[in-house]
Amino acid sequence: MKRNILSSAIKAALGLSVILGPSALAQESVNGSEAADQVEEVVVTGSRIRRANLESATPITTVDSQSIEFSGMVNSADILRSLPATGVSGLSTTNSNFFTSGGGINTVELRNLGEDRTLVLVNGRRYVSGLAGSSAVDWNTIPTELIENVEVITGGASAIYGSDALAGVINVILKDDFEGVSVTSSHGETLEFGDDKTNRFNITAGGNFDDGKGNAVVSMTYTEQKGVLARDRKNTEVDDIATCRLTGDIADCQDSTAPFYSSFSEYGRFFVPSTGASYVVDNGVGPNGDVVPWDGDAYGFNRQHFRRYSVPTDRFLISTNLSYDINDSLEAFVETTFARTETQTEIEPYPHSNSDLFITGISVDNPFVPQDLRDIITAAGDDEIEYFRRTTELEQRGSYAERQTFRALMGLRGEYNDWNWDAYLGQGQMQDSQRGTGQLNISNFRNALNATVDADGNIVCADPAAQAEGCVPINLFGYRSISEDAAKYVTAPSIRDQRTKQTIGGINLSGDIVELPAGALSLATGLEYRKEYAADFPDALTRSGQNAGNKEEPTEGGFEATDFYVEMEAPLLQGLPLIQELRVGAAYRYSDYDTVGDTDAYTGRVSWSINDALRVRGQYARAVRAPNISELFAPGGENFATVSDPCNNVTATTPGVVAENCRTIPAVADRIASEGVFALSQTEIQGTGGFTGKGNLNLQPETSDSFTFGAVFDQDFGAAGNMSLSVDWYNIEIENLIDTVGRQTSVDFCYNSASFPNNFCDFVVRDATGPAFQLGEITEVNSGYINEGKLETEGVDVQVRWGMDLAMGQLDLKLVYGHVLDFTQTKFGEEDPLVGEVGFSENEWTATINYALDRFMIQWETSYIGDAAPDLSSELFNFEVGEFVTHDLYASYQFTDNVSANLGINNLLDEEAPIILSGIPGNTTGHATNAAVYNDFGRSAFVGVRMDF
């Protein structure tokens, strides 16, 4: 599911969103019967207007502190991922093991529109990014125990909060008025396996000082998530593949062919270049090893033994909130957070071949070559041996990351003549220091393979210069044949340093302008400033492509933005038949970026209360997203793949637009004149280089138009209880989409156009100076970011609560339901409808029954994800994976006023996740399902205790 193993426990305490907590229906958190008793002016996410009982024109879902505190969870991201409005997170502990730089990071997005289109705020202000080059916030750095509540609105909110809010806003509100000491601790693990162990300890202390003028809160948390290994699960302990990938029969897609080992063997696999026949060295190593024909079942490599289900994550956080009343109308405040996160990814040892070293093979004269293999190669008329090899003698591949995030913000707020104002200045920084293991230094590896026998009969490196630098010859022939000294010589530990820095400041003012017949016309306005910087510095070998991987250049860049916004709220009518109150609101934001120039965002909304029980609401919003730092400045990563050249086989008389365009290229025309045809050799066709993900300084902002329309019904039926119901329709359409263009797409759009050359041609590089027989060949096709296409989603959200007082206790019934009508991405005029694919299920809901009696509470929760297919556009993969229904049981007891305990069982019936095997679109490497969508850890339990002093 869209959560890890503990996320349902989050909801178990008092539920999913505010409708499952004591604060009533989420959208009614400031509107219902409780709100009627409130007199304090509040700011609700979705508006900057401060006033009591403001009725939200947009759906707001709130997760309250009570739901979090008694849940047993260790990361608040897991609560939010369970909401139907959230999408499939790009990064979490369960799907990031294979990520180069994001292992263990936890992100949240809305509506499946991506983290960069979801704006995360803390106390209504931006938070520093946890991933260099992106605006994605790492929820590992947000102090869970200090959260008062989390408010979520979906749909465009850029006019209110600025860029990135195309999908919506998640606003984390922290506790700022806490007295006493609270100590909480919890432990969780799977019941059948005893793994996925999680431990959490927190102490939060706060109090007033200086006769109540000030309040200080300090919260310290340590959490430990030990992770799970793939080999510890029966269905993932052995490398396999979906049988349909072998048979081509869709009926076989949920059947596994196992073992299906990697041909990059730790014994080595050695090829005869002229015949392609392959052999392995068994029962011995080097010259004395036995040479036998390759057998994949006997000598193949089981990668699953080394892979992780989830990334171990240790976190330490310390957060403070300080406020002080300077006088009756002026208050100073300070917020700080320091987070240190340690994660470790683990994948299989490095697979490499002679081509990765840019050599054609190992010489048959190499003294480590077994005589039988030398005889086979020479008998075929070859003088080199091609090979595949898994370097298990080196350290296992993986990355240890130490991330440190610090954020400090200070400001003033107060009142003047019934106007509220605040001013703030803050800075956040993230530094991610990574150490990778198991990589190869290809220069040293080439030297080590170039071995000979010296005058004393010792095997040494043939190059005297390499010898002088400590070269150790390497033996690849046989199991565990690489010596410890040779392994050290060819090992290339990688280092990566990533960092982000954010500076923010702002001034906000809100109050009533004039009294209208139906109430006060309210205004909120302000100025905001933001400066963002990000950098990603790989080590020297990675930058030069000398660590057996592709070349990666550093990324460094930033931007500044200054915003002005204004928002107004006006009551038009009240006290009329069928119009208890009619309100309208509007907002406008002007932004000035030093990268993309000016942007405009605006919104209009209406809230119509028909009577005490029924309200209708709607909103239109134009939102914008300026390109992030990676999209603007990334140099791209090197990549090699086959690209089809449209100019291949073009002659002087070949008709058509493509041929005409090809002949305008001097190098191609010269080759046609010389040879009569531009015909590529096999060497020229294979392995075209280039850099993917290149930034583009000419990008323009994305824009979205979003509509929401719905109704809220809240009725007290006396002894029969109180019912709250909300139904909201939404539609979001994003245009000018920022996305990467595929390499083949670049080539095709370049040469198939009557407008030639065009922007796509900038990605294609041809040889203009090489030998005559290679002139005109494509040497690079780069893939960069462009503005192209659109994305549209539409759906309906329903939330229901029925609560009643019984003769003994209280009963609450809740339902949160999301129905997706449309999710379509259009690129280059081709539509790709995704509703019904895995991660885009048409229906998803959570139903909860909660019973409370005095100090005791018990809750049963059922979560449902509808049936889906891995790939609707493919005949082979358009099959149903099945519904996924899980049940969670939770209980808590308040022993004394100061001591309480809670426990829960997640996935009580031990339901297995839908099968999505290796080789099927959407499979998460190391799992047998899509781990970003479905919880595949099995049944688990947690227990927690809380003490207040």
N, C-alpha and C positions, 0 to 999 in steps of 0.2 A: 504494500500500500504506500501512499504518499507519507510515510513516516517510518521510523525504525522501531525496534521491538518495544520500546517503552512509551511510544507516543499515545497509545490508547490509554495508558495509565494517566497521562496528562488529562485526558478528557474525563477520566473516571472520578476525579476528586469531586468536582461539581459540574463537570460536563464540558462539552464542546461549545465554545463561544459563550457569550453572556446569556444566551437563552437557556443554557444548561446550568447556569449559576444562579445565585440569589438575586441578581440584578434585573431579571426578567428578559424579555425578548431583546436581541441585540440591537435592532433598529430602534427599539423603544427605551434604550438605556437612559435617555434624558426626556422621554416623552410620556411615559406611562404614569400609573398611579403613584409610584414612588417619586417621580420627577415633580409631581404636583405639590409635594411637600417641600421641595428644595427651594431655598431662597438665595443660595450662593450662586454668583454668576460663574459660568463655566465656558470653556472652549471645547467643542467637540470636533474631532477630526472630520475634515470635509468643509470646514468653514473657519475663518479667522475672527468672525464676529463673536464678541463676548456678550452673553445675556442669559438670564435664567429662562429655562423651559424652551430653549430654541428647538424647533422641530426640524429634524434633518430631512432634507429633500433627497438625500442619497442613502442607500442601505449602508448601515454601519454594523459590523460584527465586533464584539468585544470579548476578549478573554480576560477574566478578572484574576486578581492576585490569589484568591482563595482556590480557584481551579488549579493554579500553578503550584502553590505552596504544599498542598496535600496530595500531589500527583505521583511523586516518586520519580519524576523524570529529571534528566540532567541538562537538557538543552531545550530552550523555549521554541526553537525552530520546529521541533517535532510536534508541538501542539498545532502550529499553524499549517503544517503540511497536511494535516488531517481534515482541514476545512475544504468543503467542495469548491470554494472559490480559488483555492491555490492550485498551482500546476505542478508538474513534475520538476523537482529541483535539479538544477544542473550539477550541483555539488552537494554531497552528503557523505557521511562515513561509510555508507553502503555502496556507493557507485563511483568513488573517486580514487580507488586503489591504483588504477592505471594512468592517472593524470600526472603529467610531468611536474606541474607546480601547484596543483590544487588539492593534493591528498589530504583528507580529513577536514577540509573546509565545509561549513554548513551554510547553505543559502536557502532563501525562500523567494518564490515568485508567485504572481497572481495570474489567473486565467490562461496559463500555459503560454504567456507572452514573453517570458524571459526575465532574468534578474535585472538586466539593464533597463527594462521598462517598468520595473517596480521600485518605487521610491520608499526607502526605509528611513524613518525619522526616530529620534530619541527626544522626548519632550518637545515635539513639534519642530525639531531642528535636524539638519542633515548629520549623518554619521559617516566616519571615515571608512573608505573601502577596505575590504580584506583581501582583495585579489588585484594585483598590480595591473593597471591599464583598464580596469573595469570599474563600474560603480557598485558592484555587488557587495553587500555587507556580509561579513562572516559572523553568524549568530553565536559562534563560540565566544565572542568577545563581549556579548551583552549579558550583564549580571542577572541571571534568572531570578534569584531570591529577592532582588531589589525592585522587581517589576510590580507596579501597582495594577496596571492593566495594559492590554494591547488592543488598539482599535484598528480595524481594517475596513477600508472602503475600496470598492472596485470601480473602474472606469476612469476616464481622464480627469486629472486633478492638477494639471500644470498651472492653471490660472491661480490656484490657491497656494501651491507649494513649489512650483518651478519645474524645471526639466526632469525627465525620467519617469514622470507619473502617468504614463500612457495606460498602463494596466490598472494602476491604483496606488494607494498609499498604505503602508503599515507603520503605525505610530506607536512606539513603545513609551509609556509614561512611567517614570520611576518614582518610588516613594521619596517624599521630601519632608515628611513630618512624622518621624518615628520615635517612639519612646520605649525604652526597655532593652532587654537582651533576648534574642531568639536564637536557639541552636537547633539545627535540623540535620538529620543524617539518614541515608537510605542505602539499600543494597538490592541489586536485582541480578537475575541470571536465568538462563533457560532451564527448564525442569528436566527434559529428557537428556540433555547433553552437558549441563553444568557449565556452559560457556557463555559468551556475551556478558561477562560480568561487568557490572557498573557499580561504582561506589561514589557517594557524594557526601560532603561535609560542608556545612555553612554556619557561620556565626554573624549575625547582624546586630549591631548595637547602635542605639541612638538616644538622644535626650535633649532637653531644652537647657539653655544657659542664659546668664545675664537677665534674670527675672523674666524669662520667657520670651525675650526679644529674639533669641536665636535658637536654631535647631540644627544639630549635626547628626548625620547617619553614616555609619561605616559598615560595609558588608564585605566579608572575605569568604571565598568559596574555593574548594578543591574538588574536582571531579576526575574520575578515572573510568575510562571505557577500554576494556582489554581486547575487544575485537574477537573475530572468529576466523578460523582458517578453513579454506575450501575442503581440504582433505578430511576435516572432521564431520563432514556431512556425506551420507551414503550416496546421494545422487550427484555429488560433485567431487568425489574423491579420485576419479579417473577421467582423463581426457576423453571426450566423446564428441559426437556431432549428430545433428538431426539427420535421420536416415534419408529424408526426402532430398537432402543435398546430394546424395549419392544416386538415388533412384529417379529423382524428378517427379515423384508421385506425392501429391499433397496429402494423401492418406497416411504417409509415413512421417509427417513433420513432427508429431509428438512422440515418435519412437526414437530411441537412442541407439546409435551404433557405437559400441565401446568394446575394447579401447580403440581410440582413434588418435594415436600418439603423433607427436611432432617428428618430422624426418630430420630435424636438427638434433642429432643424437649425441649423448655424452661419450659414446664410443667413437664417434666420427662416422661420416658417410662419404665415401670417396668415389669419384666418377671418372670413367674413361671418356675424355673429351670427344673422340671421334665416333663413339658408339652410344654413349649415354648410360651404359651399364654401370651399376653402382655396387660397391662392396663395403664391408665393415671389418674392422680389426677386432677379433674376439680372442679370449683366452691368451692374454699376453699383451704387451705393448711394444711399440717401436719395431725394430728389426726382427725381434723374436715373436711378434704377434702372429696369430693365425688369421688368414684372410679368407672370409666367407662371403657369399652373396648377401646383399642387403635384405633384411626381413624386418618390416616395420613393426610387427607385433612383438618380435623378440628384442629389437634394439631401439625402437622408437622411444621418445622421451615424454614422460607424464608431467605436463606443465602444471596440472591442477595441484600436485603435491606442494607446490611452492606459492600458490596464490592465496589471497585473502578474501574473505567474505566482506569484512568491514575493517576499517582502519583504526588501530588503537589510538586513542586520543586522551592526553592528560591536560587538564586546564587548571590554572590558578588565576583567580580574579580578585581584585580589590577595588571597590568603588566607594565613593563618598559623595554625599550631597550636603551642602551647607547653605543655610539661609539666615539672614539677620535683618531685623527691622531697624533701619537707621532712624526713622521717625514714623509717625502714624500713616504716612502716605508714600514712604520710600523703603524698598527692601533690596538688599544685595543678595546675590546667590552665586554659588560655585558648584560645578559638577566635575568630577574626575573619575576616570576609569583606567585601570591598568590590567591588561590580560596577557598572560603568557600561555601559549598552547604548544604542545609537543605532539607530533604525529609521526607515524612510521608506516610507509607503504612497503609491500613485499610482492614481487612477482618473480617469475622463473628466471634462472640464469641466462646470460646473453646468448642468443643464437647468431652465428655469423658464418659467412662463406668467403671464399677468396675474392669475390667481387666487391665485398665490403671493404677489403683492403686495397682495392684498385689494382689487383694483380690477376693474371690469368690462371694461376695455379701454383702448386708446389713442384719444384724440379724433381724429376725421378732420381737425381743424384743426391738428393737430401739424405744424409746418413740415417735418419730416423725411419725412412720408408721401408716397410717389410719387403723382403726379397720377392715373395710371391706377388705382391701388388706391383712391384717394379717390373716384373716379367710380364704381367698382364698389360700394363701400360705400353711398354716398348713393343710388345707383340702386335698391338693395335697401330703402331706407327706414331705414337704420341711421345712427347718428352716432358709433359707436365700432368699433374693430378689436380683436378678440381675437387672441391670438398665443401661439405656442411659440417659444422661442429658446434656443440653446446658446451660452453666453458664453465662447467660445474666446479672446476678446481678454483675458480675465482670466487669472490664474495657473491652472495646472492644479490640480484638486482633489486633496487628499491631506493627510497629516499627518506632520510630523516630530516624533518622540518621543525625548526624552532621559530615560532612567530610571536612577536611582541607588539602589542597595540597599546597606545597611550592616547587618551583624549582628555582635554581640559577645556572647560568653558566657564566664563564668568560674566556677570551682567548685573543690571539694575532693572527693577520694575516698580511701578507705582501707579498712583491715581492723581489726577489733577482736574478739578472741576467736573467730576463724574466721567472723565476720560481715562481709560487704561492704557498704559504704555510699557514697553520694555525695550532694552538695548543690550546687546550681548556681543561678545567676541570669543571665538574658540579656535582651537587647533587640535587636529588628530594626526597621528602618525602610526604607520604599520611597517615593521621590518620583518622580512621572512628570510631566514638563513637556512639554506638547504644543503645537505651533503648526500650526494648520490653514490651508490656502490655498484660494482659489477660491470662497469663499462671498460672498454678497451682503448688503449693508446695505439692507433693503427700504424703509426710510424714505427714504434717499438716492435709491434707485432710483425711487421714486414721484415725488420732486421732480424728478429728471432727466428723467422721461418727460413731465412737465407743462411743455412748452416752448412758447415764443412768439417772435415777432420784435419786437425793440425799435425805437425811433425811428430808429436808425442802420442798420437792416436786418440786424442780427446776431441769430442764434438764441440765446436765453438762457432760463434757467429762469423760469417765470412767477411764482413766489412770491418777492417781494422779500426776505423773511426768509431763504429758502433761498439766494438770490443772495448775501446778506451773509455767509452761512456757507460760501461757496465752491462752491455748486452748479454743476455742469457739465452742460449738456443732453446727452442720450444718443440716439444714432441706432441703432435696431435693424434698419433696413431694408437688408439685403444682407450679403454676405460681407465680414468684417473692417471693418464699418461703425462699430464703436465706437472712438472716439478714445482715445488713451492717457490723456489727462486725465480723460475720462469714466469710463474703466475704473478709474482710481485712486479717483475719487469714490464709485463704487458698491461697491467692494471692501470686504469685511468680514473681515479676517484673524481667525481664531478662536484663542482661547487656552484651554487646559484644564489644570488642576492637580489631579493625583490623588496621594493619599498613604495609606500604611498604617503602622501602628505596632503592634508586638507586644512585650509584656513577659511573660517566663515565669520561673518559679522552681520548684524542687522539691527534695524530700529522698526518697531511696530507700534501702531496707535489704533485704538478702537474706542468707539463710543456712539452715542446717539446724536444725530444732527438736528432733527426737528421732530416735533410731535405731530403726527398725522391723525386724521379722524379715527383710524383703526389701530393706532399705536405709533411707536417711535420708528423713524427711519434711521437705521444703524449703518455705520461705516467702519471699515477696517482698511488701513493702508500702511505701507511700509517700504523700506529700502533694504536690500540684501546684497551682500558681496560674498563671492566664493572664489577661491583659488585652489586648483587641483594640480597635483604633480604625481607622477608615477615613473618607476624605472624598474627594469628587469635586466640584470647583468649576469649572463652565463660566464663560465670560466673560459680561459684562453683556448683550451682544446675544443670546447664546444663551438666557440666562435669561428674556429678555423676548420671545423668538421673533421677533426683528427681523433675523435673518441669513438669511432665506429658508428657514430650517429650522423645525422645530417646537420649541416651548418646552421647555427642560430646566431644572429647578430643581436646586440643589446637594443632594448627599447627604452627610450627616455623622452618624456614630453610633458606638457601640461597646458592649462588654459586658465583664463580669468573670466568671470562673468559678473555683471552688475544688473540687478533686477529692481524694478519698481512695480508694485501691485496695488490694486484698489478693489475693494469688495463692498457691496451694498446689499442690505436686506430691508424690505419694505412690506408692512402689512397693508393689504389693499382693502379688505372687507372683513367685517366680523359681526357676529350677532344677528345674522340674517337666516331665513329658512334655508336649510341645506348648506349654509355657509357659516359654520361656526367661526372659522377664520380662514382667510386666503392670504398667503404670503408669496412674494416673489423675491428672487435674489439674482445678483449678477456679479461677475468678477472679471478683471482684466489684468494681465501681467505683460510687461514689456521687459525683455532681456537683451543685454548687449554682451556678446561673446567676442573675445579677441581672435577666435578661430573661424566662426561661421557668421559673424555679424549679428544682425538684429533678429529676434523672434518675437512672435505674439501668441498669446494663449488667452482664451476667454471662455466663460461659461454662463449659462442662464438656468434658473431652476424655479420650481413652483411647488408649494405645499398647500394642499386644500383639505382642511379638516371639515368633514361634512357634519359630524356630531362627535360626542365624546368617544365613540367606539370606532369610527371609521375615518381614515385619512387616505387621500390619494396624493401621490408625489411623482415628480418627474424632473429630469435634468438633461441638458445638452452641454457637452464640453468639447472644445477644441484644445488639444494638448500637443506638446512638442517634446522631442528628445534630441538634444544636440549630440553629435558623435562623441564617444568616449576617447580616452587617450590611445588605447590600442588601435581603434579604428582609424585614428588620424596618423599615428606616428610609428606603428609597428613595422619593422623591416621585413617581416615574414620569415618563415622557416623553410629551409631547403627541402626539396622533395623531388624524387625521381619516379617517373611513370611514363607509360607509353601514351603518346599523343598522336592522333591521326592528322596528318598534314593534308589539307585540301588541295595543295599544289602538286602533290605526288602524281606523276605520270602526265602532267600537263605538257602539251607540245605547242608549237608555234601556231597551230591551227585549231586547237581545242576550243569549242565554242562555250559561251556562257559567261555570267558575271564573275564566277570564281576564277576561271582561267584568265579573264581579262585583268582582274586584280593581281593575280600572281605574276603575270608578265610585266607589270609595272615595277616590280622589285628588281633592281639592277642585277643582283647576284643570281636570281632565278633566271632572268632573261639571258644572262651570259652563259649559263650552263645549258639552257635550251639551244642557244646558238652553237655551242661547242659540241654537244652530244645529241642534239635533235629532240631530246625529251628531258624533263626534270624528273628523273627516276631515282628514288631513294634506295640505298642499300639496306640490308637487314640491320647493320650496325647503326645506321642513322635513324632507323625507326625506333629502336629500343631505348628505353631509359632516358627520355628527355628531362633535363633538369629544370629548375625554377624555384621560386619562393612563393609559398602559399600564405595567405593572411597578411598581405602587404597593406600598410596603412595608406590612406588617401586624403591629402590635405584639401582636396576639392569637394569633400562630402558636404551635403546639405542636411539639415535636421529632418528627422522623421516627424510626421504630423498624424494626428488621429482625430477622428470624430466619434464621440461615444454618446449613446442615448440610454437612459434608464427611465423606466416607467413602472410604477407599482402601487400597491395599496397595503395599508396596515389596518388590521382589525384587532381591537383589544376590548374584551367584554368580561365583566364580572357577573357570573351566573349564580352568585350567592353560595348556597350549600353545594351546588354542583361544581363549583370551582371557577377559576379564571382562565380564559383562553386568550392567547396572543397568536396572531397569524399574520405573516407578511408574505406577499407574492410580488416578485420584481422581475421584469423583463429587461435584458440589457443587450446592447449591440455596440461593438467596438470595431472600427475600421481604421487600420494604420496604413498610410501611404508613404511613398518615398522611402521604402524600407531599406535600411542599411544592412547589407549582407555581402558575403563573398561570392564572387562569380567563379564558376568552375573553369578549370584550365581548358578543357575541350570546348566549353561554351565560348570562351574568349576567342579561340581560334576560329570557330565556326562563324561567330557574329562579326569577326573582323573581315573575313573573306567572302561571306555570303551577302554582303551589303552593297547596295549601289553607291552608298556614301563611303568611299575608301580613299585614304585611310581614315579610321574613326577611333574613338576612345578605346575600343577593345584591342585595337592593333598595338596600343602602347604596352600591352602585356606580352606580346610576342617578339622574341629576339631571334634573328637569323644570322648565320655565319656570313660575314661580308669580306673576311680577310684570310680565310684558311686556304688549304689546297684546293685546286680547281675541282677535284672530284667530290668535294664536300661543300662547295659554295652554295649558299642559299638554304642549307638544312636548318631546321629549327633547333637552336641550342638551348633556349629557355622559353618556357611559358609560365608566366607568373600569375598568381591568383590574388587579387586584391579586393578591398572593400569598395562597393559602389552603392548608389541609390537606385534600387530597381524593385518593382513589384509592390504588392500590398498583402495585408493579412487581415482577415475579418473573422470575428467570432460573435456568436449570438446564443443566448440561452435564457433560462428561467431559474431563479432561486426561490425556494420555498422554505420558510422556517415556521415551526408550530410548537407551541408549548401549552400544555394543560396542567394546571396545578390545583390541588384541592387539599383541604384539611380533613383528615379522617378522625374517627373517634379516638384513635391512638396514632399519632404521628401525622406526617405529611407525605403526599404522593405527588410526584411530578412525572409527566410523560412528555418527551421531546422528540422532535424530528427535524433534521436539517437535510434538505434535498436539493440537488443540483441537476438540472437537465440541460444538456448542450444541444442546441439546434443546428449550429453551424460552426465549423472551424476550417477555413480555407485559406491556403497560401497560394498566391499567384506570382509566378516569376516568368518573365519574358513571354507573357500572354498565356501561359499554361497553368491551369488551375489544379491544385492538389487538395482535394477535400480529405480531412483527417478525422472527422467524427466517426467513431467506431473502430479506430485503431487503438492499440495499447497505449495508455496514457491519455487517451481522448475518449474514454467511454461515454456513451450517451447519457447514462444514468449513474448517479452516485448518491448514497444517503447514509446517514447515521441516525439510529433510533435509540433512545435511552429511557429506561425506567429507573426512577430514583425514589427510594423510601427512606425517610429520616424520622427517628424517634428519640427525642431528648438528645443524648450524647452519642447515639449510634446512627450510622448511615450506611446503606448498602445500595449498590447500583449495578444494573445489568445494561450493557451496551452492545448493539449489533451494528456492524459497519458493512456496507455493501458497495462493491465496484462492479458495474455491469460488464457483460460479455464484450469482447473486443477481438480484433484480428491484428497480427503483426504488421501486415502491409496490405492495404486494400487495393493498391494499384498493381499487385503482383498476383498472377494466377497461382503460383506455387505457395505463396505465403498468406493468401486470403482465406484463412481458416480461423474458427472460433477457439479461443483459449479457455473459455468458460468464465462464469461468474466467480467472484471471490467474496465470500461471506465469513466474517470472523465475529466471535463473541468474547467480550471481556467482562470480568467480574471484579468488583471493587468494594471494599468496606473500610470504614474508619470508626474510631472510637475515641472520645474525649474522656480520658480517665479522671483528670482533675482540670481545674481552670488553667493549669500550667503545663499539663502533659497530655499529648495525644499521639495516636499511632494510626498508621494506615497500611493496608496491604492490598495487593491486587494480582490477578492472573490474567495475562493477555493471551488472546487466541486460545481460549479455554478448551475448545474442542480440537485443537491441534490441526486446523485446516491447512492443507498444503497449498502453496502458491501455484497459480496457473503455470503450466510448463511452457517455457520458451527456451529451447535448447541452443547450444552453440551452433552458429551457422544460420540462425533465424534472425531477421531484423528485430532490434530491440533487446536482444540478449545482453545482459551485463556480464562481461568477461569474469569468469570465476564462479558465476551462479548458474542456475538452471532456469532462471526467470529474468524478468526485468526488475532488478532490485530497487530501482528508483520509484516504481509503481506499487509493487507487491512486497509484503512482509514475508520473507522466506526463512525466518529464524526459528519458527516453531513456537511451542508453548513456553511462556516465561512467567516469572513471578517477581514481585518486588515487595519489600517491607521498609517502612520508614517511621521515624519517630521525631517529634517536635517538642521542645521544651521552651517555655517562655518565662522570663524572670522580670 
